[in-house]
Amino acid sequence: MDFAVQDHPLLFTELTVRNSGPQPLDIRLSFAATFDLRDAWFTSLAEQRNQAQAVTLENDRLVARAQVAPEKWAVVVGSASTPGQVRLGKDSGEFQFTARLEAGGEYTWRFAVVIETEAGAAA
């Protein structure tokens, strides 16, 4: 997987869809992420508490950066497949994919979530 980072905590998942029917099948898949980078009530690591994040699209990845110390606190969600569409919300993002599965065919989507804390949040 060339989209996965090295030396960072990573959650990796995949979804495989198989068409066991006799006819071709058109698939639409959405992979959504909702971000919440607010500080816990007992956190006092920064001078200011973080109460929100900014969600952007960078290099076909969803990136949520804390409003307080965005260079240190971030979450990045990526896919091995390029999404056909991307939707961004205030605290969320969604990848949308389409695929045509021939009879007996299958397709696999792979996703990764990387969390960066304090060392820097370059996407």
C-alpha positions, 0 to 999 in steps of 0.5 A: 500500500503506497498510500499508507504512512510509515512510523505513525499509528494507523488503522487499516481496513478493507471492504470486498464486494463480490457479485455472486449473481448472473448479471453485472452489478453497478455499485456505489460506495460511500466511506464517511468520516466524522471528526471530533478533535475537541480537547477532553475536559481534563486536558491542559496540554495547550494554553488554549483548549481546542474546541473544533477542527478544520476539515480539508481535502489534501492529495485526495485525503480527508484531513482534519486539523485542530484549530488550536495547534493545527501543526501538531494535532490532526487526523488523515483519512485516505483510500488506495482508490481515487474517489469519484467524488468527495464531499466536505462538511463542517466536521466531516468528509465523505468519499464516494466510489462507483464500480461495475462488477461483472457476474462473479466479479469482485472489487476491494476498497482499502482505507486508512486512518492516521492520527498525528499527535504533537510530532507534526501533522503533514499530510 
